[in-house]
Amino acid sequence: MGPNLLTDNHISSNSLTEPISNTRFSLTPEKKITVVGITLLFNVPPNIKLTSFCSTPHSPDQDCLPPPSILKSVQSKSHNGAFLGFSIHEPSDRILNPIGTLIDRKFMSIFRFKTWWSTMWVGSNGSDLQMETQLVLLQVPESNMYVLLLPIIEGSFRSAIHPGKEGEVVLCMESGSSKVKASCFSSCLYFHVGENPFDLVKDAFSAIRVHLGSFRLLEEKAPPRIVDRFGWCTWDAFYLTVEPVGVWHGVKSFVENGLPPRFLIIDDGWQSINHDNENPFEDSKDQTGLGSQMLCRLHRFEENDKFAKYRKGMMLGPDALRFDQEAHDKMFKEMVDLATAKKKVKEETGDDGCSLGEARIIEYLNEEEEGEKNDNNDWGLKALVEDMRGKFEGLEDVYVWHALCGAWGGVRPGTMERHHLKANVVEAKMAPGLERTMHDLAVVMVEKGGIGLVDPGQAVDLYEGMHSYLAKAGITGVKVDVIHFLSVDKARDSGPHSTISHKRQETLEYVCEEYGGRVQLAKAYYNGLTQSLKKNFGGNGLIASMEQCNDFFFLATKQISMGRVGDDFWFEDPNGDPMGVYWLQGVHMIHCSYNSFWQGQFLQPDWDMFQSDHLCAEFHAGSRAICGGPVYVSDKVGRHNFDLLRKLVLPDGTILRCQHFALPTRDCLFANPLFDGKTMLKIWNLNKFGGVVGAFNCQGAGWDPEEHKCKAYPECYKPVTGPVSPNEVEWEQNDLTAEFRGVEQFTVYLNKSDDLHLVNSNDHIKTTLQPSSFEIFTFSPVQELEDGLKFAPVGLKNMFNCGGAIESLEYKWNGDAPSVMMKVKGLGQFLAFSSEKPREVNLNGEGVNFEWADKGRLWFEVPWIGGELSRILIKF
């Protein structure tokens, strides 16, 4: 017998004599790694060792012990897992060790295509893998199984999978510091096998949660309340030129049109930052958005002068300042043109281009005219937030942006002495595994300037200083960006005006040479962030962004419960690709859906904002409607498509959120919905009383392994045809819907084409999608009320996620008169299938008019009753 994992709510760290036979995996004398006798890898090197889950020591943090339910589940399935380890002769800080050869077996993988963003890749050979692979899912059709290969953390080392020659799979172990070396590993990669790919990934990460004990699963945490709210982010409206008047009018525009945002994100541009060559205690005026902010460092926790000038009540009176988005954009363009011209002059002549003019800040507030600021509560960010909450009653949450290290360039040395914080500018070089990632302006600029790193021993003080100030100002959460910035080659003390030589670098992954390596440095910063999150923002008021590297998930997610699962929403290709407006949107959708497959085990997936007036806005809106997370936009002020937004958002600023997070259907897991010219992306999700499949034509772009970037494949930008079935909904992933797997018949509603049909559970609906278009299929199980009388509710057909409107459903039989009782959230036209015409439809206690067609289409209007649920009674 193996060690008992359920002993006084703690895990044994003893390596007991559990035989390798207690796992379905084997390392054979022929040097093959097999599962139930089926070869996965062959030509396994002699230094590789395989051990069962139970025979491997588990050493969780004592403040993060797994709950008994997870321990029990992991113990019962421990035979499905095994750890891989290896040893080498000489200790090293970076080791590339082959683990075997993979040939002719389909895989889906997740790899980092940028320092901070990951995406999917498919292939069938170890050499097809991409650098910095975070996860590999193998298809094992010989036994209708799937196998997950999961590189993890061991000690001070983090692992990733790299491609090798002639099908070889290579495991990369790195500490990030030449001072931290090792030669022997016992559990640096984890294998897990299962029959259901969605159960498999959940079981595998549960096992790693028990093994590492350094993170919590999503099921153990509550996401922030913005998860089922509508919000607005300021980024695309203003970029770095965000200021109070524009923010006010942005919120006002939504409220006046009946869609009040329940949360606001004030993105980059509100902080007090400057360049190394500027006065260390004054805000920089060079904020054009051309990457200039990435060279800036934080010089105080308080808001910058633009926001500090806001006086309480300033926007409440009849003489409140107006805002003109067109004029603002014109000024911003002039700033960008000036910066571009200066850059060109400097490159050609070496001159700083001052003769062309001085950079300036766009602001509409003047210095206070009525004496000194005697009461700080009447000024600045606190006054603005109080005024907005008072005027716009539905606004519950206000988040602000900051980078993990404070600002893009960290903290300015010598400016935080009153907070007793010591910061040094740290230079670094990029880890070799990232050299073949996509070119990124952010990486280039951070390489150029280095990072003002606060001593990791003061990370708790850094976040407490920032967040306690924000919390007192009424800020309820933060969007933490540039998270993957922690691994630098070497650090040195630098004065406030120092410059950094041009070397390639990363994030905390870029700055860890002198701090015990990337894992130890990350632990210090993430611990500080966790403590502050619990104290200042209710334990969950945080959106993680630019975080898609495995050590973040394994080390930072004890408290963090929401994170971005895709690269940024780009309204056009910044590199100028003429097709970029269109193909980038499909690429974004692939990022989000496949990343959710693994990141959703740790965090509530956030699919990012979009612009409601964009050419592909409806394409994005359809995916956001069923993604299972929040819906927010980054519209410019006054530039909205409210007709589209009303398909997503209710008049009280809430949304019809699904019960799970959206994931690719099984037949998409090993396909290429981006540029194989034939596969449509299908994502499934669950509502309380039905399911949904969204089908999207994302064809036309994708990763190019040779050019190391995403690019257009115009030959694939064409219509695609494929099947959709109710069986593609993973009903068992929620207890509420598990019983629907046995249902024989469903009604299906096609939202875009407004078609309603009856289908059997194994039927396939053939559909053709034009490029950058979609269809949403809502499935509802058919209930036979009596002989020949069948009923199935669809929901509010005017909403993309129409089935999400149904909050309760009950069938009753009173003698010979069956009836249906429902509670519905929202307003609009309620649609159902009914094989017979009802005698009566009662809504909120009163009879209402309804329409019924011979083919079973039943519909009636549901009014808005202030956000309360409407009670529906249908009598037959």
N, C-alpha and C positions, 0 to 999 in steps of 0.2 A: 504494500500500500504506500501511496505517496504522502507527503506532509499534508496535514489538515489545514486548509486555507481559512477555515472558519473557526478560529480559536480565540475567544475573548476579543473578537473584533480586531485582531491584528494578524499580520501575515508572518509566517515563519521565514526567517532569512537564512535558515540552515540548508545547505545542499545535501539532501538525504539521498539514499541509494535507490532512487526511482529509476527503473530500467528504461532505456530508450524505446523498448517495445511498447511503452505506454503512450505512444503517439502513432498516428497513422503515417508519419513520415519516416523514411529510412535513408541512411547512407550506406550503400551496399559495398561489398568487397570489390565490385567492378567500378567503384568510384562514380556511382550515380546517386543523385538525390531523387527518391521516388515517393509517391503517395499511393497508398494501397496497391503497390506494385507497378504503378505507372510512372515512367521516367519523366521527370521535369527538367533536370540538368544532368549532363554527363561530362566526362573529363574533369571531374571535381578534383582540385589539387589536394595533395596529401596533408596539407596543413589545416584543412577544414575539419571542423568538428560539429556534430549535430547533437543536441540534447533536448529532452522532453521539457514541456512547460513545468511540470511538477518537480523535476530534478534541478531546476535552475533557481538560484537564490533570488528572492524578491525583497527589495529594501525600500518601501514607500516612505515618504515624508510623514512624520508623526502627526502633522497638522492636516494631512490630506489622505487619511485612511479610507479605503473604499467602503461603501455601505454594505451590509450583509447581503442584500439582494444581488448586487453585482458580484460579490465574492462567490456566492452560491452558484450563480449562472456560469461564471468563469470556471469554477471547479468542475461542474458537470460536463463542460465541453473541453476540458484541458487536453484531452487526447487528440483534439483537432489541431493542436499547435505544436511548434518546435522552434528552438532557437539555433541560429548558426553562429559559430565563433571560429577564430583562427589564431595562430601564433606565428611570429616571425623571429628571426635571430637577433636583429638589432632594433632597439626602441626608436621610434620616430614620431614626429608630430603630424605627419601626413602619410598615409599608407594606401596604396592602390593594390588590392589583392583580388585576383580572379576567384570566383566561387563556382564556376562551371560553365558549360556551354548550353545555350538555348537555341534549338533549331526546330523550325516547322511547328510552332505552337503559337496560336494567336494570343496577343496580349493587348491590354489597354494600360497605359501608364500615365502618371502625372509627373511633369518635370518643370523646372524653373526656366522660363524663357527670358525672364529678366531677374535682376537681383531679388526683387520683392514680389513678383507675380509668377504664377504657375498655370499650366494648361495641360490638356490631354494630348496623347500621342498613341497611335496604334501600330502594330507590326507583328512579326512572327519569328524574329531572329534576334539574338542578343546584340548583334551589331546594329540593329534598327533602333535600339534605345537611344535616348538623348542624354546629354550630360545633366547632372543634378536631378536625376529621377528620384522622386519622393515615394513612389508606390508603383507596384506592378501587379496587375490582376491577370492571371493566366486562365485560359479556357481549357478545361479537361473534358472534352465531349465523350471520351471513352467510358466515363462513369457518371456523366451528367453532373460534373462538379466544377468548382472554381477554386483556384489557389491564389492567395494574396502573399506577396513578398513585400515586407515592410521594413525598410532601414530605420533604425531607431537611435537612441542615445545610450551609450554605456560609459559610465564614469564621466570624464571630462571630454569625451569624444562624441562627435556627431557623425552620422553616416549618411551616405547617399549612394545610389547606383549609377554607374557609368557604363557606356558601351565599350566592348572590346573587339578585337579582330576575330574574324571567322566565327561569329556567333557567341563569343565569350561575353559573360556578364562579370563586371568588375565592381567590387565594393570599395568605396572610398571612405576612409576613416580620417578625420582631421580634428585637431584640438584648436587650431587657430593661433597657437603660440609655440615658437620654437623651444620654449622652456618647459613645455608639457608634452612628454613623450610616453609611449607605451609600446609593448610588443605582444601582449596577449589579451584576447577578448573572448568572452564566452557567450555574449547575448547581444550582438550588435545588429543582427537582422532576424526578423521573426517571420515564420511561415504559418499560415492558417488555411484550413480547407473547409469548404462548405458546399451545400447543394444550392443554396439561394444566395446570389451575390450581395444582396442587400442585408440579409442576416449575417453573411460572412464578414462584411466590413464592420458591422456593429460588434460582432463577437470578437473580432481581432483587436479592435481598439479597446474593448472592455478588458481583454487579457493584458494589453500593454498598460492600461490604466492600473490594473492590479500589480503588474510587474514593476513599473516605475514609481507609481504613486506620487507623481509630480504635477498632475493635472486632474481636472474633473471633466466628466463627459457632459454633453449638453443636457441630458436627462436629469442630471444632478443640480442644475442651475436654472434660474428664472431669467429669461431674456428681458431687456428693458421694455418698458411699456410702449415705446415707440414702435414696437414690432407689429402692432396692428393699427397703426396710425398713418395719416398722410402728413408729409412734411415738405419743406422747401429748404434747399441748400443754396448759399449765395455764390458759389464758385463761378459758374458760367455767366452769371449776370455781371460780375464785377472783377473776378480774379483778385489780384492783390489790391485793387482800388476800392475794396469794400469800405463803407463808412455808414454812419447811423441813418442819414436821411434816405439813402437808397434802400437800406434794410427795412426801414419803417414802411416805405411805399411798396416794397415787395410783398410784405405780409398783408398790407391793406388791400392790394390788388386781388388777392385770393379771397379775402373775407368779403369784400364788396360784391364778389361774383358767386357767393354762396358755397364756397369750398374752403373753409377755414383750415389752415395748417395747424395741426396739433403739436408739431415740433418744428423748430428752426435750427439749422446748422450754420453758424457764422464761420465760414471757412477761412483759409489762410489769408492774412492781410490785416488782422486786428491786433497782432502782437507788437511789442516794442523791440525792434530788431535793427541792426546796423552792420555795416561792413567794417573790416579790420582797419581800413584807412580813414574811417570817419570818427568823429567825436564819439568816444565810447558810451556817452550818456545821452545821446540825442538820436532820434529816429532817423533812419535812412530815407532819403528822397528818391533813391533809385529803385523803384518798384514797378518795373514795366511788365513783368511776367515772362521775360526772356531767359529765365533761369537765374536772374539776379538775386532773388530771395534765397536761393540755395547756397549763396556765399555769405549770407547774413547770420548773425548770432544774436541770441536773446540777451538783452542788457537789463531788463527788469521784468518782473512778473505782471505788473499792471498793464492795462491796455495802452495802446499807442495814443499819440496826441489827437488823432482824428476822432477817436471814440471818447477820449478824456474831455473833449470840449462839449460833449452833449450835456445840456442842463435839463433837469427834471421839468416835465411839462412842456418842453420846447416844441414838440410836435402835436400837442393836444389842442392848441388854440386855433382861431380862424386864420391867423397869419402864419401858420406853419409853412415851412419851406416846401416847395414843390420839387419834383424830381423828373428829369427828362432823360430817359434811357438812351435816346438817339444822340443827344448832346454829350452824354457821358461816354458813349462808345467812340464818338469823334475825338474827344480829348484823349482817350486811351490810345486810339490809333496814332495820334500825333506823338504821344510818349514813346510808343513802340518804334515808330519811324525814326525818331531822334536817336533812340538807343541803337537801332540798326545802323544808322549813318555813322555814329561815333565808333561803333565796333569796326566798321569798314575802314574808317580813317586810321584807326589804331593799327589794324592789320597791315595797311599799305604804307603808312609813314611812321608809325610808332608814336604819333601825337595822340594826346588824350581826347581830342575833339571838343574841348571846352568852348572853342569859338563858335560851335554850332548851337550853343545854348545850354542851359542848365536843366537837369531833371527836376520835376516838381511833383507834388502830391495832389491828387484830386480830392478836394474836400469842400464842403458847403457850409461848415460852421465856423464862425469867427471866434477869436479869443473872447472870453467873458468880458462883458462891458460893465457889469454891476459889482465891482469890487472883487475881493479875493474869494476863493473857494473855501468858505468857512465850514461847510458841512460836506464831506465827501459823499454822503448818501444822496446828495442832490446833483451829483455830477457823474459823468462817465458811464461805464458799462452797467453798473448797478441801477442808475437812474433810467437808462434806456430800457433795460429788461423790465423794470417795474412799470414803466409807462406802457410798454407793449402788452404786458399781461393785463393791465388795467383796462386798456382799450380793446384788445382782442381777447375776449374771455376764453376762447377755446384753446389758446396757446398754453400748453402744459409744460413743454420742455424746450429749453434753449441750450444747445450744445455749442462748443467752440472747438476749433482745430488747434492741435499743436503736434509737433514732431516728438518722437520718443525721447530724443536727447534735448528737448526744449524747443529748438527751432531747427531748420534744415542744417545750419552750421553749428548747432549745439549752443552752448552758453559762452558769452564773451568773457574771457579771462579778466579778472580785476573789477568786474561790475557787480558782483553779487556778494560783496564782503559783508554787507549789512545782514545777509542771510547766512553768513559764515560758510558759504559754498566756495570750494576751490575747483576751478576749471582749468584744464590744460588743452591747448590745441594739439590734436593727435594726427599724425600722418600714417598712411598705411598703403598696402597694395592689395589688389583684389585676389581672392582665393583662386587658384588655377582652374577650379571647376566651373567658374563663372566667366571665363574668358571667351567662351563661345555663346554667351547670351546676347540678346538683342541690344543694339546700341541704344543708350538711354541718356538724354540730356541731363537728367537728375544725377546719374552716376558720374558723368563727366564733370559736372559742376562741383559735386561734393569731393571728387578726387582733387579738384583744383584748390579748394579751400580748406579741406580737412574738417575735423569736428572738434568743437570745444566741449570736451568730455568732462562732466563733473565726476569727481572721484566716486567709484562705485560704492564706497562705504558711506557716501552721502546721498545715494539715490533716493532713500526714504525722505530725506529732507528736501530734495529737489522737487519731488512730486507733491509733498505736503505743502511746500511753499506756494507752488503754482495753484494747486487745486483748492486749498483752503481759501485763498483769495477769490477764486472764481465762485466757489460755493457761496461765499458771503455776498457776492454780487448777484446771486440768483441763478447762476448757471447750474444746470442739473446734470450735465454730462460732457464728455469730451470725445472728439474723433481723433484718435492717435494715429498719426501717419508716419511714414518713413521708419517703420518699426524694424525693418531688417537692415540696421546700420550698426552692428556690434562686433567687428574682428580686425583690429589694426596691427600692422607690423611692429611699430614701435611708437612710444610716446615721448614727448619732451616738454619741459616747461617753456611756455611762450608768453611773451608780453602781449599787451592788448593790441599792438599794431603789427604783430608778426605776420609773415606770409609763409605759405606752405609750398614746397616744391611739387611739381606736377607728377604725381604717381597715382596709379590706379588704386581704388579703395572700395570698401563695402560699408556697411552700417555698423550695428554692434558687431556684426560679422566683419566689419572693416577695422575694428579698433581694440583688439583684445590681446595683443602681444604681451603687454606688461601687466595684465590683470588676470592671469591664470587660465587664459584661453576663452573661447567663445562661450562655452557652457557656463563657466563660473561667472563671467561678466554678465551674461544674460540673466542668470539667476538673481544677481544683485539688483539689476534694474527692474526685472519683472516683480521681484518681491516688493520693491518700493512702490511700483505701480499698483500692485494688489492691495497693499495696506491703505494707500490713499483712496483707491476706488471704494473700499469698504467704509472708510471714514467719511468721505466727502460726497460721494455720488450714489448712495444707496446700495452699494455692492455690485451694481450692474450698469451704471450710466456711462457706458463706453462702447464706441465702435472701433474695432481694430482695422487698420488699413495698411497696405503695403507690407503684409505680414506673412506671405504665403511660402514660408520655409518650415520644414518639419520641426526644427528645434523650437520655434515659437510655440507651436501647438503643444509640444511635449513639456514646455517649461513655463508658459505664460498664462495658461487657461484655467488656473484654479478658480478665478473669479470672472474673468472676461467671458462673456456669453454671447457676443454678437461680433461678427467680422465680415469684411468684404470678401466675396468669393470670385471676383472678376477684376480684370484690369480696369482702368478708368473708362467711363463712357466718353468716347471721342465723337464729337458731332461731325468731324471731318478728319481725314488723314493729315497729321501735321507734316508728313513728308511729301505731300502734294500728289499722291496717287489719285488720278481722276475718278477712279471707281471707289475711292475710300469712303465717301459718304455712305455708300451702300454696304460694301463688304465688311467694313469694320463692325457693323452692327451685328452681323451673324457671328463673327469671331468672339465678340463680347458675350454673346449668349452661350457659346460653347464653353468659354472659360467658366462662366457661372455654374452651368448645370453639371459639368464633370468635376469641377473642384468641390462642389457640394457633396459629392460621393464620399469624400474622406473628411473634408473640413467640417461638414455638418455633424460629425460625431462629437466635435468639441464645441462648436459655436452655432448660433442661429445664422444661417447664410443671409447675407445682405447683398442684393443684386445691384446696388449702386443706383444713383440718380439717372435721369435722362431729361431731355427737353421736350415738352409737350407739343411744341410747334415744329419739331424737327421733321425732315422728310420721311424718316423711318420711325416716327413717334408711336404710331399704332403698333408696329412690329414689337417695339420695346414694351408698350403698355400691355400687350397680350401676355408676354412672359412675366411681367411684374404681377399681373393679376393672379397668377397661379404659382408664384415662386414660394409662397409661404412666409415671406418676410415683409418688411415695411415697404411702403410706396412713397418715394419722394422724387421731386423734380428740381432741376436747376435752371428754371426758366428765367429769362431776362424780365425785367419789370414791365408788366403790361402785355407781354407777348406769350399768350397762353392759348391752348386749344381746350376750352372748358367742356365742349361736347365730348371730347375724348376722355378727359379726366373724370367726367361723371359716370363713365363706364367702370371706373376703378374706385371712386371715392364717394362716400355718402355725405349728406349735407352737414353732418356733425364732425366731419374730418376723420372718421374711422373708415376702415376698409373691410371687405369680405375676405378674410384671410383663411387659407387652407390649413388643415390640421397637421401637415407634415411639411418638409421642404422638398421642392421639386427636384427630381432626379431623372436621368435618361432611362428610357425603357430598355429591357434586356437586349432587344435586337439592335440597339444603338451602341451598346457598350464596347463592341469590338469593331465597329464600323467607323467610317470617316465622314461625318455629316458636313464637312467643310469643303473638300475638293475631290471627292470620288465621283462626282457628277451624277449620283443616283440616290443617295441616302438623305432622307429628311430627318431632322432632329425631332425626336418625340420625347417629351418630358411628362411624367405622371405625378399626380398629387391626390390627396384625399380631402374630402369634406366630411361633415359629420354623418351624412346619410347618402353619400354617393362618392364618385370619383371623377377625375378629370384627366384628359390627355391633351396636351398642347402640341400641335405639329407645326414645325417652322422650317422654311426653306432657307438654310444658312449657307448654301453652296456658293462658292466663288472666291474663297481665300483660305489662308492657313499658313502654318509654319513651313519655312524652307530650311532644311537642315544644312544646306550648303551656304546660303547667304546669311543664315542666323537671324532671320527676321520673319515676321508675318507679311505676306504680300498677296496681291490679287492673283487669282487664277480665272481670267475672264471666260475661258472655255467652259467652266463649270457653272457660270452664272446663268442658269437656265431652269425651266420648270422641272420638277421632280414628282414622281408618283409613288405612292406606297400605301400599305394597309394600316388601319388602326382598329384595335379590338378592345372590348372591355376586359379581356384577360390580361392586357398589358398594364392595367392598374395593379399595383402591388397591395392588394386589399389587406394582407396580413400584417402590414407594417403599423397598423393602428388597431387597438382592441375594439374600437367602435365599428370598424368596417370589416373585421376579419371574417365575419359570417357571410359576407357577400361573395366569397369565393365559391360557395356552393349554389349561388343563384343561377337559374337556367336562362332567365330572360331579363334584358335591360332595355330601358328607353335611352336613346342617345339623341342629344340636341347639339347641332352644329351651329355655333354662335354666329359666325360670319355669314353663312349662307341661310340661316334661319330655317333649317330643316329639322324635323322631328321624326324619328323612326323607332321601330321595335327591332331588336337584334337579339340573337342567342349569344350566350357568353363566349362561345368560340368563333363567332362570325368575325369577318374582317371587312371593314368599310374602306373601299378603295378611294383614295383622294389624290388630287393633283394640285400642287401648289406652285404658283408663279414665284420668281425670285423675290426674296425679301418680303414674303407674305406668309400668312399663317392661318390656322383654323383651330378652334378650341372645341373639343368633344367632351360634353358633360354626360356622364353615365349615371343612371339611377336605377336601382333594382326594382323590378316589377313585382307588385304584391297582388295576389289573386284574392279578392275580398269574398267572392262567392263564385259559383260556377259561371264562367264566361265574363265576370266583371273583374277587370284588371286596372290597376292604378299605379302611377309612378310620378312623384313630383320632380320638376326640373329646377324651378327657382325663378329668380327675377331675370328675364331674358334681356333686359337692357344693360345688365352688368356682365363683364367678361367672365367672371367667376360666378355664374348665376346660381350654382348649387350651394355656394357659401352662404347664401341668404337664409337657408333653412336651419333654424336653431333647435327645433324639436319636431318630432314626427311620431304620431301614434295612430294605430288603426284600431277601430272599435266595432264590435258587432252587438247591436241591441235587437235581439230577436231576428227579424228578417230585414233589418234596415242597417246595413253597414255604413260607417262614416270614417272620415279622416280628419284628424286634428293636427294642426301645425302652428308653430310660432315662427315668424319671419322677420328678419332684420332688413330694413331698407325701404325703398319705394320704387314703384314702376309696375310693369306688367308681369304678373305671376303666371308661369306656364307650367302645365302638367299634362301627362298623358292619362286619359280616362277612356276606357273602351265603351262606356255608356255615359249618357248625359246625366249629370247629377240632378236631384230634385231641387236642391237649394245650396247656395254658397253663402255662408255667414262670415262677416268680417268685423271683428271687434264688437261682437254682439248685435250686429245689424245685417239684414239681408242685402246683398249687392247684386248688381247685374253682372252676368258672365256670358261668355261666348263658348260654344262647343261645336266642333266640326266632326263630320262623319268618321274621319280617320283617327279620331281620339284626341284631337288638340283642344285642350281646355285652357282658357285664359280669362283674367280679370285684373283690374287695377288695384294696386295697394298704395294707399296714401302715406305720406311722411307724418308720423305722429311724435315728432320731437325726439327721435332716437329710441323710443320704446319699441318693444316687439309687437308686431301685429298678430292677433289671434285669428286663425282661420279654421272654420268648421265646414266641411263638405259632406253633405248628406245625400245618400242614394236611396 
